[in-house]
């Protein structure tokens, strides 16, 4: 996979792209990570890439021309078909980012991220250039760099060969539609807290059942809205319904 990031601050990505999972993936040749300073594509002597908005108002607006020119330096937009990259605008107005979106993007060969630092983008960037608009939450940051880093990290770790254990990504929270079950490691007893007996029993079938129940329980207690779209067996549905009834009964006694 090739990932290009259009940004005014390429140095922000140097540490992120060189360390941990992303750095290892790049060293292995599993992903190509590049940053492009789109100020280099401005068409004026002051290298400005923003201007005042038509109609007045506060803030500055990112100009269309340097963004289009930067993207066109990476890909021929006149081509059609599978060779075209996904061009992603990091924006508070974009679709909420999810694990499902990460899995979708991980299937692509080329991603281009656009990071701005202004009041907004010239609307022609949205209408005629980008393929996706993504938001990582209902809040505003000073620029799109940090959100782009988060999305890139979540995508790259899904690529084959990036994680040491291929099952790790598939078992993560949200990958199954549920929150992940609890994890423990040595020692068996730390202070007064003990690892659940089932996990040291060596009975893998029972461990799998326990983990599934714990995943359901954790999702029910922390993110119950996720259960609406989860794939549940009739037995699991009854078990969760019983939990809900007991909770309501306990609440009514307060």
Residue frames relative to the residue before (quaternion, step in Angstrom):
aa qw qx qy qz dx dy dz
X 1.0000 0.0000 0.0000 0.0000 0.00 0.00 0.00
X 0.1991 -0.7504 0.6186 0.1212 3.53 -1.16 0.71
X 0.0524 -0.7890 0.6121 -0.0025 3.56 -0.93 0.97
X 0.0651 -0.7778 0.6251 0.0029 3.55 -0.81 1.09
X 0.1416 -0.7876 0.5972 0.0546 3.55 -1.01 0.88
X 0.2154 -0.7585 0.6047 0.1123 3.55 -0.75 1.10
X 0.1821 0.7916 -0.5464 0.2040 3.56 -0.50 1.22
X 0.4451 -0.6582 0.5316 0.2935 3.54 -1.26 0.39
X 0.7571 0.3312 -0.1675 0.5376 3.57 1.28 -0.24
X 0.1066 -0.8394 0.5316 0.0381 3.62 0.46 1.16
X 0.6222 0.5627 -0.3744 0.3951 3.66 0.93 -0.69
X 0.5450 0.6207 -0.4066 0.3903 3.62 1.16 -0.45
X 0.7205 0.4660 -0.2417 0.4531 3.59 1.10 -0.66
X 0.4829 0.7153 -0.4271 0.2698 3.59 1.20 -0.40
X 0.7070 0.4485 -0.2712 0.4748 3.58 0.83 -0.94
X 0.6569 0.5279 -0.3098 0.4402 3.57 0.94 -0.89
X 0.7183 0.4492 -0.2487 0.4694 3.57 0.91 -0.91
X 0.7101 0.4632 -0.2557 0.4646 3.61 1.21 -0.36
X 0.7282 0.4390 -0.2273 0.4747 3.59 1.20 -0.36
X 0.8476 0.2406 -0.1464 0.4498 3.50 -1.42 0.23
X 0.8474 -0.1549 0.1144 0.4948 3.56 -1.15 -0.71
X 0.6592 0.5105 -0.3252 0.4462 3.61 0.89 -0.86
X 0.6590 0.5104 -0.3114 0.4563 3.58 0.94 -0.86
X 0.6629 0.4992 -0.3035 0.4682 3.57 0.96 -0.86
X 0.6472 0.5214 -0.3233 0.4525 3.57 0.99 -0.83
X 0.6587 0.4920 -0.3126 0.4757 3.57 1.01 -0.77
X 0.6455 0.5237 -0.3238 0.4519 3.59 0.97 -0.82
X 0.6788 0.4810 -0.2815 0.4782 3.60 1.11 -0.69
X 0.4761 -0.6810 0.4336 0.3487 3.57 1.25 -0.23
X 0.4326 0.7149 -0.4488 0.3169 3.57 1.24 0.36
X 0.7858 0.0676 -0.0380 0.6136 3.56 1.23 -0.44
X 0.2499 -0.7310 0.6166 0.1520 3.52 -1.16 0.71
X 0.0835 -0.8173 0.5699 -0.0134 3.58 -0.60 1.20
X 0.0407 0.8149 -0.5718 0.0849 3.57 -0.62 1.16
X 0.1717 -0.7470 0.6275 0.1366 3.55 -1.24 0.51
X 0.1259 -0.7799 0.6117 0.0403 3.54 -1.07 0.83
X 0.2967 -0.7374 0.5820 0.1716 3.57 -0.76 1.06
X 0.2371 -0.8236 0.4937 0.1472 3.57 -0.18 1.22
X 0.4418 0.6545 -0.4831 0.3783 3.61 1.23 0.12
X 0.5876 0.5895 -0.3582 0.4231 3.58 1.18 -0.54
X 0.7020 0.4456 -0.2606 0.4906 3.59 1.24 -0.32
X 0.3868 0.6917 -0.5084 0.3368 3.59 1.22 0.39
X 0.3375 -0.7700 0.5146 0.1685 3.56 -1.12 0.64
X 0.6427 0.4821 -0.3437 0.4862 3.58 1.07 0.69
X 0.6504 -0.5746 0.3420 0.3603 3.55 -1.19 0.55
X 0.6824 0.4719 -0.2915 0.4761 3.59 1.17 -0.42
X 0.3795 -0.7604 0.4487 0.2765 3.58 1.32 -0.03
X 0.3124 0.7478 -0.5254 0.2592 3.58 0.99 0.76
X 0.1731 -0.7953 0.5766 0.0719 3.54 -1.04 0.82
X 0.7086 0.3761 -0.2500 0.5421 3.57 1.29 0.19
X 0.0647 -0.7881 0.6113 0.0324 3.57 -1.25 0.33
X 0.6419 -0.5176 0.3957 0.4044 3.55 -1.33 0.24
X 0.5006 -0.6711 0.4474 0.3143 3.60 -0.99 0.70
X 0.5016 -0.6022 0.5228 0.3354 3.55 -1.12 0.67
X 0.7683 0.3344 -0.2583 0.4809 3.55 -1.00 0.83
X 0.5309 -0.6489 0.3999 0.3702 3.56 1.28 -0.05
X 0.4378 0.6753 -0.5244 0.2779 3.51 -1.35 0.05
X 0.5891 -0.6050 0.4163 0.3370 3.53 -1.26 0.38
X 0.7553 0.4086 -0.2862 0.4251 3.50 -1.30 0.37
X 0.4168 -0.6791 0.5508 0.2484 3.50 -1.40 0.14
X 0.3106 -0.7521 0.5600 0.1558 3.53 -1.22 0.61
X 0.4672 -0.6753 0.4985 0.2778 3.56 -0.95 0.91
X 0.4197 -0.7314 0.4894 0.2222 3.54 -0.76 1.10
X 0.5392 -0.6490 0.4406 0.3066 3.54 -1.14 0.67
X 0.6561 0.5859 -0.3367 0.3360 3.58 0.80 -0.97
X 0.7008 0.4505 -0.3239 0.4484 3.68 0.70 -0.82
X 0.6341 0.5244 -0.3383 0.4565 3.59 1.07 -0.64
X 0.6508 0.4969 -0.3152 0.4797 3.58 0.92 -0.87
X 0.6686 0.5068 -0.3070 0.4493 3.60 0.90 -0.92
X 0.6498 0.5151 -0.3217 0.4571 3.59 0.98 -0.81
X 0.6646 0.4860 -0.3069 0.4775 3.59 0.92 -0.86
X 0.6707 0.5063 -0.3001 0.4515 3.59 0.96 -0.86
X 0.5960 0.5469 -0.3691 0.4576 3.58 1.21 -0.35
X 0.6953 0.4682 -0.2509 0.4841 3.56 1.27 -0.44
X 0.8127 0.0475 0.0399 0.5794 3.56 1.07 -0.72
X 0.4297 -0.6660 0.5451 0.2733 3.54 -1.19 0.60
X 0.2849 -0.8046 0.5004 0.1454 3.57 -0.27 1.27
X 0.5830 0.5895 -0.3776 0.4124 3.59 1.23 -0.23
X 0.5714 0.5840 -0.3869 0.4276 3.57 1.23 -0.34
X 0.2010 -0.7711 0.5917 0.1220 3.53 -1.17 0.56
X 0.6528 0.5336 -0.3787 0.3816 3.54 -1.24 0.44
X 0.8214 -0.3131 0.1998 0.4329 3.50 -1.34 -0.35
X 0.5853 0.6087 -0.3759 0.3816 3.60 1.16 -0.38
X 0.5791 0.6063 -0.3765 0.3941 3.58 1.19 -0.35
X 0.4000 -0.7223 0.5089 0.2434 3.59 -0.94 0.85
X 0.4761 -0.5694 0.5554 0.3749 3.52 -1.37 0.06
X 0.1565 -0.7852 0.5964 0.0564 3.57 -0.75 1.07
X 0.1069 -0.8572 0.5027 -0.0324 3.52 -0.27 1.36
X 0.1949 -0.7655 0.6073 0.0844 3.53 -0.81 1.08
X 0.2605 -0.7470 0.5911 0.1572 3.58 -0.71 1.09
X 0.1832 0.8063 -0.5109 0.2351 3.53 -0.35 1.29
X 0.5237 -0.6451 0.4480 0.3299 3.65 -0.94 0.78
X 0.6605 0.5098 -0.3058 0.4586 3.59 1.18 -0.48
X 0.5201 0.6815 -0.3952 0.3300 3.58 1.26 -0.18
X 0.6696 -0.4677 0.3753 0.4382 3.54 -1.34 0.06
X 0.5491 -0.6146 0.4427 0.3532 3.61 -1.00 0.74
X 0.4181 -0.7305 0.4875 0.2320 3.56 -0.83 1.00
X 0.0312 -0.7991 0.5995 -0.0324 3.54 -0.96 0.95
X 0.6594 -0.4823 0.3928 0.4222 3.54 -1.32 0.20
X 0.6088 0.5578 -0.3497 0.4425 3.57 1.06 -0.69
X 0.6421 0.5021 -0.3188 0.4838 3.58 1.06 -0.76
X 0.6180 0.5400 -0.3439 0.4563 3.59 1.01 -0.77
X 0.6636 0.5006 -0.3024 0.4665 3.59 0.93 -0.88
X 0.6224 0.5346 -0.3297 0.4670 3.58 1.09 -0.71
X 0.7015 0.4654 -0.2724 0.4660 3.59 0.85 -0.97
X 0.6099 0.5792 -0.3512 0.4114 3.60 1.10 -0.63
X 0.6247 0.5419 -0.3334 0.4527 3.60 1.24 -0.30
X 0.5784 0.6036 -0.3665 0.4084 3.60 1.27 -0.24
X 0.4628 -0.6731 0.5090 0.2715 3.53 -1.31 0.40
X 0.8077 0.1010 -0.0110 0.5807 3.59 1.10 -0.67
X 0.0314 -0.7811 0.6234 -0.0142 3.55 -0.86 1.04
X 0.0952 -0.7662 0.6333 0.0526 3.55 -1.06 0.82
X 0.1489 -0.7939 0.5869 0.0556 3.58 -0.75 1.10
X 0.1831 -0.7639 0.6120 0.0915 3.55 -1.04 0.87
X 0.0726 -0.8044 0.5895 -0.0089 3.56 -0.70 1.17
X 0.1137 -0.8093 0.5749 0.0392 3.57 -0.70 1.06
X 0.2341 -0.7722 0.5762 0.1298 3.56 -1.32 0.26
X 0.6115 0.5813 -0.3225 0.4292 3.54 1.13 0.49
X 0.7578 -0.3637 0.2757 0.4664 3.53 -1.33 -0.15
X 0.7822 -0.1937 0.1501 0.5727 3.55 1.06 -0.70
X 0.5045 -0.6185 0.5098 0.3210 3.51 -1.39 -0.17
X 0.5579 -0.5408 0.4945 0.3895 3.54 -1.18 0.51
X 0.5209 -0.6978 0.3937 0.2944 3.56 -0.67 1.12
X 0.5891 0.5913 -0.3726 0.4056 3.60 1.14 -0.49
X 0.5493 0.5755 -0.3990 0.4559 3.58 1.24 -0.34
X 0.6694 0.4919 -0.2887 0.4760 3.56 0.97 -0.89
X 0.7361 0.4753 -0.2425 0.4164 3.53 0.79 -1.05
X 0.8448 0.2389 -0.0597 0.4751 3.57 0.87 -0.93
X 0.7346 0.4077 -0.2422 0.4852 3.62 1.20 0.02
X 0.7713 0.3820 -0.2247 0.4569 3.59 0.56 -1.09
X 0.3381 -0.7201 0.5714 0.2017 3.52 -1.27 0.53
X 0.7928 0.1329 -0.0476 0.5929 3.58 1.19 -0.59
X 0.1192 -0.7295 0.6650 0.1069 3.54 -1.23 0.63
X 0.0575 -0.8267 0.5588 -0.0317 3.56 -0.71 1.12
X 0.1006 -0.7558 0.6450 0.0514 3.53 -1.12 0.84
X 0.2901 -0.7604 0.5504 0.1862 3.58 -0.98 0.79
X 0.8169 -0.0971 0.0372 0.5673 3.61 1.20 0.19
X 0.5515 -0.6247 0.4519 0.3185 3.53 -1.28 0.40
X 0.5498 0.5243 -0.4564 0.4632 3.51 0.49 1.30
X 0.3936 -0.7285 0.5192 0.2117 3.57 -1.23 0.42
X 0.1680 -0.7660 0.6155 0.0781 3.56 -0.95 0.98
X 0.6535 -0.5351 0.3587 0.3974 3.57 -1.24 0.23
X 0.8109 -0.0346 0.0216 0.5837 3.58 1.18 -0.33
X 0.6180 -0.5917 0.3918 0.3382 3.53 -1.30 0.13
X 0.4412 0.7315 -0.4451 0.2686 3.59 1.25 -0.07
X 0.6909 0.4743 -0.2947 0.4593 3.60 0.77 -0.97
X 0.6479 0.4878 -0.3386 0.4771 3.65 0.89 -0.72
X 0.6392 0.5230 -0.3377 0.4515 3.61 0.96 -0.78
X 0.6241 0.5354 -0.3401 0.4562 3.59 1.00 -0.79
X 0.6548 0.5204 -0.3135 0.4496 3.57 0.94 -0.90
X 0.6763 0.4863 -0.2947 0.4682 3.57 0.89 -0.92
X 0.6509 0.5214 -0.3197 0.4497 3.59 0.91 -0.89
X 0.6442 0.5189 -0.3212 0.4611 3.58 0.94 -0.87
X 0.6904 0.4880 -0.2887 0.4492 3.58 0.87 -0.94
X 0.6600 0.4976 -0.3026 0.4746 3.60 1.13 -0.60
X 0.6873 0.5089 -0.2990 0.4234 3.57 0.77 -1.04
X 0.6540 0.5327 -0.3324 0.4220 3.60 0.94 -0.79
X 0.6352 0.5277 -0.3261 0.4601 3.59 1.27 -0.29
X 0.5302 0.6455 -0.4127 0.3633 3.59 1.22 -0.29
X 0.5776 -0.6020 0.4181 0.3593 3.62 -1.00 0.75
X 0.8106 0.2733 -0.2152 0.4710 3.55 -0.93 0.96
X 0.5526 0.6339 -0.4010 0.3634 3.60 1.19 -0.29
X 0.7487 0.3074 -0.1872 0.5567 3.59 0.88 -0.91
X 0.5706 -0.6174 0.4198 0.3422 3.56 -1.06 0.74
X 0.7589 0.2521 -0.1371 0.5845 3.57 1.04 -0.81
X 0.3880 -0.7678 0.4611 0.2176 3.56 -0.41 1.21
X 0.6530 0.5184 -0.3248 0.4466 3.60 1.16 -0.47
X 0.4839 0.7009 -0.4307 0.2984 3.59 1.21 -0.35
X 0.6989 0.4791 -0.2829 0.4494 3.57 0.79 -1.00
X 0.6759 0.5085 -0.3033 0.4390 3.57 0.95 -0.85
X 0.7089 0.4379 -0.2585 0.4888 3.60 1.19 -0.44
X 0.4215 0.7211 -0.4600 0.3013 3.59 1.25 -0.04
X 0.6295 -0.4791 0.4355 0.4296 3.53 -1.31 0.28
X 0.8145 0.2429 -0.2413 0.4683 3.54 -1.13 0.91
X 0.5836 0.5781 -0.3969 0.4096 3.64 1.07 -0.49
X 0.7300 0.3676 -0.2194 0.5327 3.57 1.09 -0.69
X 0.5679 -0.5772 0.3894 0.4390 3.57 1.28 -0.12
X 0.7178 0.3565 -0.2159 0.5578 3.57 1.34 -0.12
X 0.5584 -0.5510 0.4776 0.3955 3.55 -1.30 0.17
X 0.5558 -0.6433 0.4189 0.3191 3.54 -1.10 0.70
X 0.5548 -0.6127 0.4610 0.3229 3.55 -1.20 0.62
X 0.6280 -0.5439 0.3865 0.4004 3.65 -1.21 0.33
X 0.2314 -0.7565 0.5975 0.1308 3.54 -1.22 0.61
X 0.0538 -0.7714 0.6333 0.0319 3.57 -1.22 0.62
X 0.0404 -0.7709 0.6325 0.0644 3.55 -1.26 0.39
X 0.7307 -0.4297 0.2888 0.4451 3.59 -1.26 0.03
X 0.5490 -0.1429 -0.8223 -0.0461 1.55 -2.19 1.27
X 0.6483 -0.5087 0.3844 0.4161 3.57 -1.25 0.33
X 0.7843 0.1457 -0.0850 0.5970 3.57 1.05 -0.77
X 0.0159 -0.7662 0.6421 -0.0212 3.54 -0.87 1.04
X 0.7937 -0.0744 -0.0410 0.6024 3.54 -0.47 1.31
X 0.7722 -0.3061 0.2154 0.5134 3.62 -0.65 -1.00
X 0.5919 0.5939 -0.3447 0.4221 3.58 1.27 0.18
X 0.1705 -0.8163 0.5509 0.0318 3.53 -0.74 1.13
X 0.5124 -0.5984 0.5194 0.3309 3.53 -1.20 0.61
X 0.5555 -0.6079 0.4364 0.3625 3.64 -0.93 0.79
X 0.5727 -0.6427 0.3949 0.3209 3.55 -0.90 0.99
X 0.6096 0.5938 -0.3551 0.3869 3.57 1.00 -0.80
X 0.6780 0.5235 -0.2981 0.4213 3.60 1.03 -0.80
X 0.7283 0.3659 -0.2400 0.5274 3.59 1.19 -0.37
X 0.4431 0.7191 -0.4316 0.3167 3.56 1.31 0.22
X 0.3861 -0.7307 0.4774 0.2986 3.57 1.14 -0.59
X 0.5572 0.5874 -0.3903 0.4384 3.59 1.30 0.03
X 0.2594 -0.8381 0.4590 0.1400 3.57 0.08 1.31
X 0.6261 0.5357 -0.3518 0.4442 3.59 1.01 -0.66
X 0.6759 0.4754 -0.2926 0.4812 3.58 0.96 -0.86
X 0.6069 0.5455 -0.3481 0.4614 3.56 1.09 -0.68
X 0.6435 0.5207 -0.3198 0.4609 3.59 0.96 -0.85
X 0.6455 0.5081 -0.3178 0.4734 3.59 0.99 -0.83
X 0.6496 0.5194 -0.3119 0.4593 3.60 0.94 -0.90
X 0.6699 0.5033 -0.3050 0.4526 3.58 0.90 -0.91
X 0.6357 0.5183 -0.3305 0.4669 3.57 1.00 -0.77
X 0.6658 0.4967 -0.3058 0.4653 3.59 0.92 -0.86
X 0.6574 0.5040 -0.3097 0.4667 3.56 0.98 -0.81
X 0.6205 0.5343 -0.3332 0.4675 3.57 1.07 -0.71
X 0.6568 0.4972 -0.2982 0.4822 3.56 0.98 -0.86
X 0.6644 0.5133 -0.3038 0.4504 3.56 0.92 -0.93
X 0.6703 0.4960 -0.3008 0.4628 3.57 0.92 -0.90
X 0.6457 0.5058 -0.3174 0.4760 3.58 1.00 -0.77
X 0.6477 0.5313 -0.3081 0.4510 3.58 0.94 -0.88
X 0.7374 0.4312 -0.2350 0.4639 3.57 0.93 -0.88
X 0.7828 0.3487 -0.1758 0.4844 3.61 1.05 -0.73
X 0.8105 0.0640 0.0042 0.5822 3.58 0.95 -0.85
X 0.0389 -0.8630 0.5025 0.0350 3.63 0.67 1.03
X 0.5790 0.6045 -0.3865 0.3873 3.61 1.12 -0.50
X 0.5850 0.5912 -0.3683 0.4154 3.59 1.20 -0.45
X 0.5970 0.5998 -0.3607 0.3921 3.58 1.13 -0.58
X 0.5264 0.6560 -0.3977 0.3666 3.55 1.21 -0.48
X 0.7840 0.2935 -0.1483 0.5265 3.59 0.99 -0.80
X 0.4815 0.6829 -0.4340 0.3369 3.60 1.26 0.07
X 0.4322 -0.6681 0.5416 0.2712 3.53 -1.21 0.59
X 0.0335 0.8298 -0.5489 0.0951 3.58 -0.28 1.29
X 0.4330 -0.6618 0.5404 0.2872 3.55 -1.12 0.66
X 0.6556 -0.4977 0.3708 0.4301 3.62 -1.17 0.34
X 0.6349 0.5326 -0.3279 0.4536 3.58 1.02 -0.78
X 0.6642 0.4945 -0.3029 0.4718 3.57 0.97 -0.84
X 0.6203 0.5420 -0.3373 0.4556 3.57 1.03 -0.74
X 0.6598 0.4965 -0.3040 0.4750 3.59 0.97 -0.86
X 0.6414 0.5348 -0.3178 0.4490 3.57 0.99 -0.85
X 0.6757 0.4764 -0.2866 0.4841 3.58 0.95 -0.87
X 0.6221 0.5334 -0.3401 0.4613 3.58 1.03 -0.73
X 0.6404 0.5159 -0.3152 0.4736 3.57 1.04 -0.79
X 0.6229 0.5305 -0.3311 0.4700 3.59 1.03 -0.77
X 0.6649 0.5106 -0.2988 0.4560 3.55 0.94 -0.92
X 0.6443 0.5180 -0.3203 0.4625 3.58 0.98 -0.82
X 0.6597 0.4997 -0.3065 0.4702 3.58 0.94 -0.85
X 0.6369 0.5211 -0.3288 0.4633 3.58 1.02 -0.75
X 0.6648 0.4978 -0.3049 0.4661 3.59 0.92 -0.90
X 0.6382 0.5197 -0.3292 0.4628 3.58 1.02 -0.77
X 0.6526 0.5054 -0.3094 0.4722 3.57 1.00 -0.81
X 0.6438 0.5209 -0.3182 0.4615 3.61 1.01 -0.83
X 0.6628 0.5232 -0.3064 0.4395 3.58 1.01 -0.81
X 0.6478 0.5274 -0.3172 0.4489 3.55 1.20 -0.51
X 0.5741 0.6072 -0.3752 0.4011 3.58 1.23 -0.32
